[in-house]
């Protein structure tokens, strides 16, 4: 596997990094409404530069491009539903989406994917959708929902009276919501089979893994900066060997997680994608959460106050890790609200 980035990928990553550095400060993240967990201004700027569609084949992109952008989004804990929106765009690219709705998506409208384990939607005799979605990761802000119902891929406009949303405020600043359909009309219903849903879910896992790697790296950088300044026994605590070893271990684990994410992305057109994706989200979730937890410990008593940025990263990583699990609680109440 060639890990050297192409020139356009270097430029793409830098452009996203610069945008997030200017538009995703910790103060701005904290100002996000916890009921929606979404920075509409940041998403508008991101869509304006073509961020959501960079990985589409029609734009000459690849799944690796999506992962590279995901690293940058995670590094700044961007309050935007990047994994969900990109997962849906890539899944819909090969389907016959009506032109007006595809244009809407390409212009920045958000779509959210409803995983099978959270979805109990059925079609009635009237051809309309009925039933709940226990938890949709971007359900609070999405214009569209994408899901598998039986062997069909279904896309529905959420801005209609037959759809109800129940937002789930959470400490991870994520726009989670439950959905309820009571006679909703689909925009798109296409037979696809189980392989389609498995692939969509696998790509979603990889993008979750990418943002967790990015967030874990910044959490570790915060700790490294702090241990260089904090002094005990007349010396920086970063000179203590036990702290150096723990920081090195966490960095090594994140390196391994990043390699696994890139390996999974390289299998985007292969049969091994789901296996690598499952491994990536499991291993990176553990590595990123441990990096954030240990980083918080190095701040000492300061680390336990919500005003310190390290808390943003720990809560974000834990929340994303829950979304990536198949055994998550309905609406994330048991974990995300703690």
CORDA-V247896 format. One record per pair of residues at least 12 apart in sequence whose C-alpha atoms are under 10 Angstrom apart, sorted by the first residue. I is the first residue (numbers start at 1). J is the second residue. D is the distance in Angstrom with one decimal. If there is no record, write none. Layout:
[[I;J;D] [I;J;D]]
This chain:
[[1;259;9.9] [1;262;9.0] [1;263;7.4] [1;266;7.8] [2;262;9.8] [2;263;9.7] [2;266;9.5] [3;259;8.6] [3;262;8.0] [3;263;9.2] [3;266;10.0] [5;64;9.8] [5;65;9.7] [5;68;9.6] [8;65;9.6] [9;61;9.6] [9;64;9.2] [9;65;6.8] [9;68;7.8] [9;69;9.2] [10;65;10.0] [10;68;9.2] [12;51;8.9] [12;54;8.7] [12;65;8.3] [12;68;8.5] [12;69;7.7] [13;65;8.7] [13;68;6.5] [13;69;6.0] [13;70;9.4] [13;71;8.7] [13;72;7.0] [13;73;9.9] [14;69;9.3] [14;72;8.7] [15;49;8.9] [15;51;9.6] [15;69;9.6] [15;72;9.8] [16;46;7.9] [16;49;8.7] [16;51;7.6] [16;68;9.6] [16;69;6.8] [16;70;9.6] [16;71;9.9] [16;72;6.7] [16;73;7.9] [17;69;8.4] [17;71;9.4] [17;72;5.7] [17;73;7.8] [17;75;8.5] [17;76;8.4] [18;72;9.5] [19;42;8.7] [19;45;8.1] [19;46;7.7] [19;49;9.3] [19;72;9.9] [19;73;9.9] [20;42;8.0] [20;45;9.6] [20;46;8.7] [20;72;7.9] [20;73;7.3] [20;74;10.0] [20;75;8.9] [20;76;6.5] [20;77;9.0] [20;78;7.1] [21;72;9.7] [21;75;9.5] [21;76;7.2] [21;78;9.7] [22;42;9.6] [23;39;9.5] [23;41;8.4] [23;42;6.1] [23;43;9.6] [23;45;8.6] [23;46;9.6] [23;76;9.4] [23;78;8.7] [24;39;8.8] [24;41;10.0] [24;42;7.3] [24;73;9.3] [24;76;6.4] [24;77;7.6] [24;78;6.0] [24;79;7.6] [24;80;9.9] [25;76;7.6] [25;77;9.0] [25;78;8.8] [25;309;9.9] [26;76;8.3] [26;77;8.5] [26;78;9.5] [26;307;9.7] [26;308;9.3] [26;309;6.7] [26;310;9.9] [26;312;7.9] [26;313;10.0] [27;307;9.8] [27;309;9.2] [28;42;9.8] [28;78;9.7] [28;79;9.0] [29;76;9.3] [29;77;7.9] [29;78;7.5] [29;79;6.4] [29;173;7.8] [29;312;8.5] [30;79;9.5] [30;173;8.3] [30;307;9.4] [30;309;9.7] [30;312;8.4] [31;173;9.9] [32;79;7.7] [32;173;7.4] [32;174;9.7] [33;169;8.7] [33;173;8.1] [33;174;9.8] [33;175;9.4] [34;167;9.3] [34;168;8.4] [34;169;5.1] [34;170;6.4] [34;171;7.5] [34;172;8.6] [34;173;5.9] [34;174;7.7] [34;175;7.9] [34;176;9.8] [35;140;7.8] [35;141;9.9] [35;166;9.6] [35;167;6.1] [35;168;6.5] [35;169;4.7] [35;170;7.8] [35;173;8.5] [35;174;8.7] [35;175;7.2] [35;176;8.5] [35;177;9.1] [36;79;9.7] [36;138;8.7] [36;139;8.9] [36;140;5.6] [36;141;6.5] [36;167;7.0] [36;168;8.1] [36;169;7.1] [36;170;9.3] [36;173;7.8] [36;174;7.1] [36;175;4.7] [36;176;7.4] [36;177;8.5] [37;79;6.4] [37;80;7.7] [37;81;8.9] [37;138;8.8] [37;140;8.1] [37;141;8.5] [37;167;9.6] [37;168;9.3] [37;169;7.5] [37;170;8.0] [37;171;9.1] [37;172;8.0] [37;173;4.4] [37;174;4.4] [37;175;4.3] [37;176;7.7] [38;78;8.8] [38;79;5.1] [38;80;5.4] [38;81;7.4] [38;138;8.9] [38;140;8.7] [38;141;7.3] [38;173;7.3] [38;174;6.8] [38;175;6.0] [38;176;9.8] [39;78;8.2] [39;79;5.4] [39;80;6.1] [39;81;9.4] [39;141;10.0] [39;173;9.7] [39;175;9.8] [40;79;8.6] [40;80;7.7] [40;141;9.1] [41;80;9.6] [42;78;8.2] [42;79;7.8] [42;80;7.4] [43;78;9.1] [43;79;8.3] [43;80;6.1] [43;81;8.6] [43;82;8.9] [43;108;7.5] [43;109;9.5] [43;110;9.3] [44;80;9.9] [44;107;8.9] [44;108;6.7] [44;109;9.3] [45;108;9.3] [46;80;9.2] [46;82;9.7] [46;108;8.4] [47;105;9.6] [47;106;7.9] [47;107;6.6] [47;108;5.1] [47;109;8.8] [47;110;10.0] [48;106;9.6] [48;107;7.6] [48;108;7.7] [50;106;8.1] [50;107;8.4] [50;108;8.6] [51;66;8.9] [51;69;7.9] [51;82;9.0] [51;86;9.0] [51;106;9.9] [51;108;9.2] [52;66;8.3] [52;69;9.1] [52;81;9.9] [52;82;7.1] [52;83;9.2] [52;84;9.9] [52;85;6.8] [52;86;5.6] [52;87;9.4] [52;88;10.0] [52;89;7.8] [52;90;9.6] [52;105;9.0] [52;106;7.8] [52;107;9.3] [52;108;7.6] [52;109;9.8] [52;110;9.3] [53;65;9.9] [53;66;8.6] [53;85;9.1] [53;86;7.0] [53;89;7.2] [53;90;8.3] [53;105;9.1] [53;106;6.9] [53;107;9.5] [53;108;9.2] [54;66;6.9] [54;69;8.7] [54;86;8.9] [55;67;8.7] [55;68;9.8] [55;69;9.2] [55;86;8.0] [55;87;9.9] [55;89;9.1] [55;90;7.6] [56;86;8.8] [56;89;7.6] [56;90;6.1] [56;91;9.7] [56;93;7.4] [57;90;8.3] [57;93;8.2] [57;94;9.6] [58;90;10.0] [58;93;8.1] [58;94;9.8] [62;90;9.7] [62;265;8.7] [62;266;9.2] [62;268;8.6] [63;86;9.7] [63;87;9.8] [63;90;8.7] [63;203;8.3] [63;206;9.6] [63;207;9.3] [63;262;9.4] [63;264;9.5] [63;265;5.8] [63;266;7.6] [63;267;9.1] [63;268;6.5] [63;269;9.2] [64;207;9.8] [64;261;9.1] [64;262;6.8] [64;263;9.1] [64;264;8.9] [64;265;5.3] [64;266;6.7] [64;267;9.5] [64;268;8.4] [65;262;10.0] [65;265;8.9] [66;82;9.4] [66;83;8.7] [66;86;7.5] [66;87;9.2] [66;90;9.7] [66;203;9.7] [66;206;9.6] [66;207;7.5] [66;210;9.0] [66;265;8.7] [67;83;9.2] [67;203;9.6] [67;206;7.5] [67;207;5.9] [67;208;9.1] [67;209;8.8] [67;210;5.8] [67;211;8.2] [67;258;9.7] [67;261;7.7] [67;262;7.4] [67;264;9.7] [67;265;7.1] [68;207;9.3] [68;210;7.6] [68;211;9.2] [68;214;9.5] [68;258;10.0] [68;261;9.8] [68;262;8.6] [68;265;9.8] [69;82;9.0] [69;83;9.9] [69;207;9.2] [69;210;8.5] [69;211;8.6] [69;214;9.7] [70;82;7.3] [70;83;7.3] [70;86;9.7] [70;206;9.3] [70;207;6.2] [70;208;7.9] [70;209;8.6] [70;210;5.3] [70;211;5.0] [70;212;8.7] [70;213;8.8] [70;214;7.5] [70;215;9.9] [71;207;8.6] [71;208;9.5] [71;209;8.8] [71;210;5.1] [71;211;5.0] [71;212;7.7] [71;213;6.4] [71;214;4.4] [71;215;7.8] [71;216;9.8] [71;217;9.2] [71;258;8.8] [71;261;10.0] [72;210;8.7] [72;211;7.3] [72;213;9.4] [72;214;6.1] [72;215;8.5] [73;210;8.7] [73;211;6.2] [73;212;9.3] [73;214;7.1] [73;215;8.1] [74;207;9.9] [74;208;9.0] [74;209;9.4] [74;210;7.2] [74;211;3.9] [74;212;6.0] [74;213;7.0] [74;214;4.3] [74;215;4.5] [74;216;8.0] [74;217;8.8] [74;218;8.4] [74;313;8.8] [74;316;8.9] [74;317;8.8] [75;210;9.7] [75;211;7.2] [75;212;8.3] [75;213;7.9] [75;214;4.2] [75;215;4.5] [75;216;7.5] [75;217;6.8] [75;218;5.5] [75;219;8.4] [75;313;8.8] [76;211;9.3] [76;214;7.8] [76;215;6.9] [76;218;7.6] [76;219;9.9] [76;312;9.7] [76;313;8.7] [77;172;9.4] [77;173;9.0] [77;211;8.0] [77;212;9.1] [77;214;8.3] [77;215;6.4] [77;218;9.2] [77;312;7.6] [77;313;6.8] [77;316;7.0] [77;317;8.9] [78;173;9.3] [78;174;9.8] [78;211;9.3] [78;215;9.6] [78;316;9.7] [79;172;9.2] [79;173;6.5] [79;174;7.0] [79;175;8.7] [79;316;9.6] [80;110;9.7] [80;138;8.8] [80;141;9.7] [80;173;9.0] [80;174;7.8] [80;175;8.2] [81;110;8.0] [81;111;9.0] [81;112;8.3] [81;137;7.8] [81;138;6.1] [81;139;9.7] [81;141;8.8] [81;142;8.9] [81;174;7.4] [81;175;7.4] [81;176;9.6] [82;110;9.1] [82;111;9.9] [82;112;9.8] [82;138;9.3] [82;207;8.4] [82;208;9.1] [82;211;8.9] [83;112;9.0] [83;113;9.6] [83;137;9.3] [83;138;9.5] [83;203;8.8] [83;204;6.3] [83;205;8.6] [83;206;8.7] [83;207;5.3] [83;208;6.2] [83;209;9.5] [83;210;8.9] [83;211;8.1] [83;320;10.0] [84;110;8.2] [84;111;6.8] [84;112;5.2] [84;113;6.2] [84;114;9.4] [84;136;9.3] [84;137;7.1] [84;138;6.7] [84;139;9.8] [84;142;9.4] [84;145;9.9] [84;146;9.9] [84;203;9.8] [84;204;6.9] [84;205;10.0] [84;207;8.5] [84;208;8.9] [85;105;8.8] [85;108;9.1] [85;109;8.5] [85;110;5.6] [85;111;5.2] [85;112;6.1] [85;113;8.1] [85;138;8.3] [85;142;8.6] [85;144;9.7] [85;145;9.9] [85;204;9.6] [86;110;9.0] [86;111;8.4] [86;112;9.1] [86;113;9.9] [86;203;9.2] [86;204;8.4] [86;207;8.6] [87;111;8.7] [87;112;8.2] [87;113;7.5] [87;146;9.7] [87;199;9.9] [87;200;6.6] [87;201;8.2] [87;202;9.4] [87;203;6.5] [87;204;5.6] [87;205;9.4] [87;206;9.7] [87;207;8.0] [88;105;9.5] [88;110;8.7] [88;111;6.1] [88;112;6.6] [88;113;6.3] [88;114;9.9] [88;144;9.3] [88;145;8.5] [88;146;6.8] [88;147;9.3] [88;155;9.7] [88;200;7.8] [88;201;9.9] [88;203;9.7] [88;204;8.8] [89;102;8.9] [89;105;7.5] [89;106;8.3] [89;110;9.1] [89;111;7.7] [89;112;9.5] [89;146;9.7] [90;200;8.3] [90;203;9.0] [91;113;9.6] [91;146;8.9] [91;153;9.4] [91;196;8.2] [91;197;9.0] [91;199;8.6] [91;200;6.2] [91;201;9.8] [91;203;9.2] [92;105;9.9] [92;146;8.6] [92;153;9.2] [92;154;9.9] [92;155;8.9] [92;188;9.9] [92;200;9.8] [95;153;9.0] [95;188;8.8] [95;189;9.6] [95;190;7.7] [95;192;9.5] [96;188;7.9] [96;189;9.5] [96;190;8.4] [97;155;8.7] [97;187;8.0] [97;188;6.7] [97;189;9.6] [97;190;9.8] [98;187;7.8] [98;188;7.9] [101;143;9.9] [101;144;9.1] [101;157;9.0] [101;187;8.6] [104;143;9.3] [105;143;8.8] [105;144;8.8] [108;143;9.8] [109;141;9.4] [109;142;7.2] [109;143;6.1] [109;144;7.9] [110;138;8.0] [110;139;9.4] [110;141;7.3] [110;142;4.7] [110;143;5.5] [110;144;6.5] [110;145;8.7] [111;137;9.9] [111;138;7.5] [111;139;8.4] [111;141;8.7] [111;142;5.1] [111;143;5.9] [111;144;4.5] [111;145;5.4] [111;146;6.9] [111;155;9.0] [111;156;9.4] [111;157;9.1] [111;158;9.4] [112;136;6.6] [112;137;6.6] [112;138;5.3] [112;139;6.3] [112;140;9.4] [112;141;8.8] [112;142;6.0] [112;143;8.1] [112;144;6.4] [112;145;4.9] [112;146;6.1] [112;147;8.6] [112;155;9.7] [112;176;9.8] [113;135;9.8] [113;136;6.7] [113;137;7.4] [113;138;7.9] [113;139;8.6] [113;142;9.6] [113;144;8.8] [113;145;5.8] [113;146;4.8] [113;147;5.9] [113;148;9.1] [113;155;9.4] [113;200;8.6] [113;201;8.6] [113;204;8.7] [114;133;6.9] [114;134;8.8] [114;135;7.3] [114;136;5.4] [114;137;7.8] [114;138;9.2] [114;139;8.8] [114;145;6.8] [114;146;6.1] [114;147;5.1] [114;148;7.9] [114;178;9.7] [114;179;9.4] [114;201;9.4] [115;133;8.6] [115;134;9.5] [115;135;8.4] [115;136;7.7] [115;137;9.4] [115;146;8.9] [115;147;6.7] [115;148;7.8] [115;197;8.5] [115;198;9.8] [115;200;9.2] [115;201;7.2] [115;204;9.8] [115;323;10.0] [115;324;10.0] [115;326;8.7] [116;133;9.0] [116;147;7.4] [116;148;6.8] [116;149;8.2] [116;150;9.6] [116;197;8.3] [116;198;9.6] [116;201;9.1] [116;326;9.2] [117;133;9.1] [117;134;8.8] [117;135;9.4] [117;326;6.8] [117;327;8.2] [117;328;9.2] [117;330;10.0] [118;132;8.4] [118;133;5.6] [118;134;5.1] [118;135;5.9] [118;136;7.8] [118;178;9.2] [118;326;8.7] [118;327;9.4] [118;328;8.9] [118;329;9.2] [118;330;7.5] [118;331;9.1] [119;131;8.1] [119;132;6.4] [119;133;4.4] [119;134;6.4] [119;135;8.0] [119;136;9.0] [119;147;8.1] [119;148;8.6] [119;149;8.4] [119;178;9.8] [119;179;9.2] [119;180;9.9] [120;132;5.5] [120;133;6.1] [120;134;8.1] [120;149;8.5] [120;180;9.6] [120;181;9.9] [121;133;6.9] [121;147;9.2] [121;148;9.1] [121;149;6.8] [121;150;9.3] [121;179;9.9] [121;180;8.6] [121;181;7.5] [121;182;9.7] [122;149;6.7] [122;150;8.2] [122;181;9.2] [123;149;8.2] [123;150;9.5] [123;183;8.7] [123;184;9.4] [123;185;9.6] [123;186;9.8] [124;182;9.9] [124;183;8.1] [126;183;8.3] [126;185;9.7] [127;183;8.5] [127;184;9.1] [127;185;7.7] [127;186;8.7] [128;162;9.7] [128;181;8.9] [128;182;8.1] [128;183;4.9] [128;184;5.4] [128;185;5.1] [128;186;7.1] [129;149;9.6] [129;154;9.8] [129;156;9.1] [129;162;8.9] [129;163;9.5] [129;180;9.4] [129;181;5.9] [129;182;6.5] [129;183;5.1] [129;184;4.9] [129;185;6.4] [129;186;7.3] [130;162;9.1] [130;163;9.4] [130;180;7.5] [130;181;4.8] [130;182;4.8] [130;183;5.6] [130;184;7.0] [130;185;9.6] [131;163;9.9] [131;179;8.5] [131;180;5.8] [131;181;5.2] [131;182;6.6] [131;183;8.9] [131;184;9.7] [132;163;9.6] [132;164;9.3] [132;165;9.8] [132;178;7.4] [132;179;5.7] [132;180;4.3] [132;181;6.1] [132;182;8.7] [133;147;9.7] [133;165;9.5] [133;177;8.8] [133;178;5.7] [133;179;4.9] [133;180;6.2] [133;181;8.3] [133;330;9.1] [133;331;9.3] [134;166;9.3] [134;177;7.9] [134;178;4.9] [134;179;6.6] [134;180;8.3] [134;329;8.8] [134;330;5.3] [134;331;6.0] [134;332;9.2] [135;165;10.0] [135;166;9.1] [135;167;9.2] [135;168;8.8] [135;176;6.7] [135;177;5.6] [135;178;4.5] [135;179;7.1] [135;323;8.9] [135;328;9.1] [135;329;8.6] [135;330;5.9] [135;331;4.7] [135;332;7.4] [136;165;9.7] [136;166;9.9] [136;167;9.5] [136;168;9.9] [136;175;8.5] [136;176;5.8] [136;177;5.5] [136;178;5.8] [136;179;7.2] [136;323;9.0] [136;330;9.6] [136;331;7.8] [136;332;9.9] [137;168;9.8] [137;174;7.3] [137;175;6.2] [137;176;4.5] [137;177;6.7] [137;178;8.7] [137;320;9.2] [137;323;7.0] [137;324;9.6] [137;331;8.8] [137;332;9.6] [138;167;9.6] [138;174;7.3] [138;175;4.9] [138;176;5.2] [138;177;6.8] [138;178;9.4] [139;158;8.8] [139;165;7.2] [139;166;8.4] [139;167;7.5] [139;168;9.4] [139;174;9.7] [139;175;6.4] [139;176;5.5] [139;177;4.6] [139;178;6.6] [139;179;7.0] [140;158;10.0] [140;165;6.8] [140;166;7.5] [140;167;5.6] [140;168;8.1] [140;169;9.6] [140;174;8.9] [140;175;5.1] [140;176;5.7] [140;177;5.0] [140;178;8.0] [140;179;8.9] [141;158;9.5] [141;165;9.6] [141;167;9.2] [141;174;9.9] [141;175;6.4] [141;176;8.5] [141;177;8.6] [142;157;9.0] [142;158;7.4] [142;159;9.0] [142;175;8.7] [142;176;9.9] [142;177;9.7] [143;156;8.6] [143;157;6.1] [143;158;5.5] [143;159;6.3] [143;160;9.8] [144;156;5.6] [144;157;4.6] [144;158;5.4] [144;159;7.9] [144;186;10.0] [144;187;9.3] [145;157;6.7] [145;158;6.7] [145;179;9.4] [145;186;9.6] [146;186;9.9] [146;188;9.3] [147;189;9.8] [147;197;7.9] [147;200;9.5] [148;189;9.3] [148;190;9.5] [148;191;9.4] [148;192;8.7] [148;193;8.8] [148;194;8.3] [148;196;8.5] [148;197;6.3] [148;198;9.8] [148;200;9.9] [149;189;9.0] [149;190;9.9] [149;191;9.5] [149;193;9.8] [149;194;9.9] [149;197;9.6] [150;191;8.9] [150;192;9.4] [150;193;8.0] [150;194;8.3] [151;189;9.9] [151;190;8.5] [151;191;5.8] [151;192;5.9] [151;193;4.5] [151;194;6.2] [151;195;9.4] [151;196;9.0] [151;197;8.8] [152;188;9.4] [152;189;6.1] [152;190;5.2] [152;191;4.2] [152;192;5.4] [152;193;6.5] [152;194;8.5] [152;196;9.1] [152;197;9.1] [153;188;7.6] [153;189;5.6] [153;190;5.2] [153;191;6.2] [153;192;6.1] [153;193;8.2] [153;194;9.5] [153;196;8.0] [153;197;7.9] [154;186;6.7] [154;187;7.6] [154;188;5.5] [154;189;4.6] [154;190;6.6] [154;191;8.8] [154;192;9.7] [155;185;9.4] [155;186;5.9] [155;187;5.6] [155;188;5.0] [155;189;6.7] [155;190;9.1] [156;181;9.9] [156;184;7.7] [156;185;6.9] [156;186;4.5] [156;187;5.2] [156;188;6.9] [156;189;8.9] [157;184;8.5] [157;185;8.0] [157;186;7.0] [157;187;6.7] [157;188;9.6] [158;179;8.8] [158;180;9.9] [158;181;9.1] [158;184;8.5] [158;185;9.7] [158;186;9.5] [159;184;10.0] [160;181;9.8] [160;184;7.4] [160;185;8.7] [161;181;9.3] [161;182;8.8] [161;183;9.1] [161;184;8.0] [162;180;8.2] [162;181;5.9] [162;182;5.1] [162;183;5.6] [162;184;4.9] [162;185;8.2] [163;179;6.9] [163;180;5.7] [163;181;4.8] [163;182;6.4] [163;183;8.1] [163;184;6.4] [163;185;9.6] [164;177;9.8] [164;178;8.2] [164;179;5.7] [164;180;5.1] [164;181;6.7] [164;182;8.3] [165;177;6.2] [165;178;5.7] [165;179;4.7] [165;180;6.5] [165;181;9.2] [166;178;4.9] [166;179;6.4] [166;180;8.3] [166;331;8.8] [167;179;8.8] [167;331;8.3] [168;330;9.8] [168;331;6.2] [168;332;7.6] [168;333;7.4] [168;336;8.8] [168;337;8.4] [169;331;9.3] [169;332;9.4] [169;333;8.8] [169;336;8.2] [169;337;7.2] [170;315;9.1] [170;316;9.6] [170;319;8.1] [170;331;9.6] [170;332;8.2] [170;333;8.1] [170;335;8.8] [170;336;5.2] [170;337;4.9] [170;338;8.0] [171;311;9.6] [171;312;8.4] [171;314;9.8] [171;315;6.1] [171;316;7.5] [171;318;9.4] [171;319;7.7] [171;335;9.5] [171;336;6.1] [171;337;6.0] [171;338;7.3] [172;311;9.7] [172;312;7.4] [172;313;8.5] [172;314;8.5] [172;315;5.0] [172;316;4.3] [172;317;7.6] [172;318;7.4] [172;319;5.2] [172;320;7.6] [172;336;6.7] [172;337;8.5] [172;338;9.8] [173;312;8.7] [173;315;8.4] [173;316;7.0] [173;319;8.4] [173;320;9.9] [173;336;9.5] [174;316;8.0] [174;319;7.7] [174;320;8.3] [174;323;9.8] [174;336;9.3] [176;323;9.2] [176;331;7.0] [176;332;8.1] [176;336;9.8] [177;330;9.7] [177;331;6.5] [177;332;9.2] [178;330;8.2] [178;331;6.3] [178;332;9.9] [179;331;9.9] [198;273;9.5] [198;274;7.3] [199;268;8.6] [199;269;9.6] [199;271;9.4] [199;273;7.6] [199;274;6.8] [199;277;9.7] [200;274;9.4] [201;274;8.2] [201;277;9.0] [201;278;9.7] [201;324;9.3] [202;264;9.2] [202;265;9.9] [202;268;9.1] [202;273;6.7] [202;274;5.1] [202;275;8.3] [202;276;8.6] [202;277;5.5] [202;278;7.1] [202;280;10.0] [202;281;9.5] [202;324;10.0] [203;264;8.7] [203;265;8.0] [203;268;7.7] [203;273;7.9] [203;274;8.0] [203;277;7.1] [203;278;9.7] [204;277;8.6] [204;281;9.5] [204;324;8.1] [205;261;9.6] [205;264;9.8] [205;274;8.8] [205;276;9.7] [205;277;5.9] [205;278;6.8] [205;279;9.4] [205;280;7.7] [205;281;5.8] [205;282;9.1] [205;321;9.6] [205;323;9.2] [205;324;6.0] [205;325;8.8] [206;260;9.3] [206;261;6.2] [206;262;8.8] [206;263;9.9] [206;264;7.0] [206;265;7.2] [206;268;9.9] [206;273;9.2] [206;274;9.2] [206;276;8.5] [206;277;5.3] [206;278;7.9] [206;279;9.2] [206;280;6.5] [206;281;6.2] [206;282;10.0] [206;284;9.7] [206;324;9.3] [207;261;8.3] [207;265;9.1] [207;277;9.1] [207;280;9.6] [207;281;8.5] [207;324;9.6] [208;261;9.7] [208;277;9.8] [208;280;9.2] [208;281;6.8] [208;284;9.2] [208;285;8.7] [208;317;9.5] [208;320;6.6] [208;321;7.6] [208;323;8.4] [208;324;6.7] [209;257;8.1] [209;258;8.4] [209;260;9.3] [209;261;6.7] [209;277;8.4] [209;278;9.4] [209;279;9.5] [209;280;6.2] [209;281;4.7] [209;282;8.0] [209;283;8.4] [209;284;5.8] [209;285;6.6] [209;288;9.1] [209;317;9.7] [209;320;8.6] [209;321;8.3] [209;324;8.4] [210;257;8.7] [210;258;7.2] [210;260;9.7] [210;261;6.5] [210;262;8.7] [210;265;10.0] [210;280;8.7] [210;281;8.3] [210;284;8.0] [210;285;9.6] [211;284;9.5] [211;285;9.7] [211;288;9.6] [211;316;9.6] [211;317;8.3] [211;320;8.4] [212;254;9.4] [212;257;9.4] [212;258;9.6] [212;281;8.6] [212;284;6.7] [212;285;6.4] [212;286;9.4] [212;287;8.8] [212;288;6.0] [212;289;8.2] [212;313;9.1] [212;314;9.9] [212;316;8.2] [212;317;5.7] [212;318;8.9] [212;319;9.9] [212;320;7.3] [212;321;7.8] [213;253;9.8] [213;254;6.3] [213;255;8.5] [213;256;9.8] [213;257;6.9] [213;258;6.4] [213;261;8.8] [213;281;9.6] [213;283;10.0] [213;284;6.2] [213;285;7.8] [213;286;10.0] [213;287;8.0] [213;288;5.9] [213;289;9.4] [213;291;9.8] [213;317;8.9] [214;254;8.9] [214;258;8.8] [214;284;10.0] [214;288;8.4] [214;313;9.8] [214;317;9.6] [215;288;7.1] [215;289;9.2] [215;291;9.4] [215;292;8.3] [215;310;9.9] [215;312;9.4] [215;313;6.0] [215;314;8.3] [215;316;7.9] [215;317;6.8] [216;250;8.9] [216;251;8.9] [216;254;7.2] [216;284;8.8] [216;285;9.0] [216;286;9.9] [216;287;7.6] [216;288;4.3] [216;289;6.9] [216;290;8.4] [216;291;5.9] [216;292;6.0] [216;293;9.6] [216;295;9.4] [216;313;7.3] [216;314;8.2] [216;316;9.8] [216;317;7.5] [217;250;9.1] [217;251;7.5] [217;254;7.1] [217;255;9.2] [217;287;9.9] [217;288;7.6] [217;291;7.8] [217;292;8.6] [217;313;9.6] [218;288;9.8] [218;291;9.5] [218;292;8.7] [218;295;9.9] [218;310;8.8] [218;313;7.9] [219;288;8.5] [219;289;9.4] [219;291;6.8] [219;292;5.3] [219;293;8.8] [219;294;9.2] [219;295;6.4] [219;296;8.2] [219;309;8.5] [219;310;6.0] [219;311;8.9] [219;312;9.0] [219;313;6.2] [219;314;7.7] [219;317;9.9] [220;247;7.4] [220;248;9.8] [220;250;7.8] [220;251;7.5] [220;254;9.6] [220;288;9.0] [220;290;9.9] [220;291;6.1] [220;292;6.7] [220;293;9.6] [220;294;8.5] [220;295;5.9] [220;296;9.1] [220;310;9.0] [220;313;9.8] [221;247;9.6] [221;251;9.6] [221;291;9.9] [221;292;10.0] [221;295;8.6] [221;310;9.9] [222;292;9.4] [222;295;7.4] [222;296;9.0] [222;298;9.7] [222;299;9.3] [222;309;8.3] [222;310;7.1] [223;238;9.4] [223;247;8.3] [223;291;9.2] [223;292;8.7] [223;294;8.4] [223;295;4.9] [223;296;7.3] [223;297;8.9] [223;298;6.5] [223;299;7.2] [223;310;8.3] [224;238;7.4] [224;243;9.6] [224;244;9.1] [224;247;7.7] [224;295;8.2] [224;298;8.9] [225;238;9.0] [226;238;8.3] [226;295;9.1] [226;298;7.8] [226;299;7.0] [227;239;8.2] [227;240;9.4] [227;243;8.5] [227;244;9.5] [227;295;9.5] [227;298;7.0] [227;299;7.8] [230;298;9.2] [230;299;8.4] [230;300;9.8] [237;298;8.8] [238;298;9.4] [243;294;9.7] [243;298;8.2] [246;291;9.1] [246;294;8.1] [246;295;9.5] [247;291;8.0] [247;294;8.3] [247;295;8.2] [247;298;9.8] [249;287;9.7] [249;291;9.0] [250;287;6.9] [250;288;8.1] [250;289;9.8] [250;290;7.3] [250;291;5.4] [250;292;9.2] [250;294;8.5] [250;295;9.4] [251;287;8.8] [251;288;9.4] [251;291;7.8] [252;287;9.2] [253;283;8.6] [253;284;8.0] [253;286;9.1] [253;287;5.7] [253;288;8.3] [253;290;9.5] [253;291;8.7] [254;283;9.0] [254;284;6.8] [254;285;9.6] [254;286;9.4] [254;287;5.9] [254;288;6.7] [254;290;9.8] [254;291;8.1] [255;284;9.4] [255;287;9.4] [256;280;9.5] [256;283;8.6] [256;284;8.2] [256;287;8.9] [257;279;9.2] [257;280;6.5] [257;281;8.6] [257;282;9.3] [257;283;6.3] [257;284;4.8] [257;285;8.6] [257;286;9.3] [257;287;7.2] [257;288;8.6] [258;280;8.3] [258;283;9.7] [258;284;7.5] [259;280;8.9] [259;284;9.9] [260;276;7.4] [260;277;8.4] [260;279;7.8] [260;280;5.6] [260;281;9.1] [260;283;8.5] [260;284;8.3] [261;276;7.9] [261;277;7.3] [261;278;9.9] [261;279;8.8] [261;280;5.5] [261;281;8.0] [261;283;9.6] [261;284;8.2] [262;276;9.7] [262;277;9.9] [262;280;9.0] [263;276;7.3] [263;277;8.9] [263;280;8.8] [264;276;5.0] [264;277;5.6] [264;278;9.0] [264;279;8.7] [264;280;7.2] [264;281;10.0] [265;277;8.2] [265;280;9.9] [278;324;9.4] [278;325;9.6] [281;320;10.0] [281;321;7.9] [281;324;7.2] [281;325;8.7] [282;321;8.4] [282;324;8.7] [282;325;8.6] [284;317;9.9] [284;321;9.1] [285;317;7.4] [285;318;8.0] [285;320;8.4] [285;321;5.8] [285;322;9.2] [285;324;8.9] [285;325;10.0] [286;317;9.5] [286;318;9.4] [286;321;8.5] [288;313;9.4] [288;314;8.5] [288;317;6.8] [288;318;8.9] [288;321;9.4] [289;313;8.9] [289;314;6.6] [289;315;9.0] [289;316;9.4] [289;317;6.1] [289;318;6.5] [289;321;8.5] [290;314;9.0] [290;317;9.8] [291;313;9.9] [291;314;8.7] [291;317;10.0] [292;310;7.2] [292;311;8.3] [292;312;9.6] [292;313;6.7] [292;314;5.2] [292;315;9.0] [292;316;9.9] [292;317;8.0] [292;318;9.5] [293;310;8.9] [293;311;9.1] [293;313;9.4] [293;314;6.6] [293;315;9.8] [294;314;9.9] [295;310;7.4] [295;311;9.8] [295;314;9.1] [296;308;9.2] [296;309;9.6] [296;310;6.2] [296;311;7.4] [296;313;9.6] [296;314;8.1] [297;310;9.9] [315;336;8.3] [315;337;10.0] [315;338;9.3] [316;336;9.3] [318;335;8.4] [318;336;7.7] [319;332;8.3] [319;335;7.6] [319;336;5.7] [319;337;9.2] [320;336;9.2] [321;336;10.0] [322;335;7.5] [322;336;7.7] [323;336;9.4]]
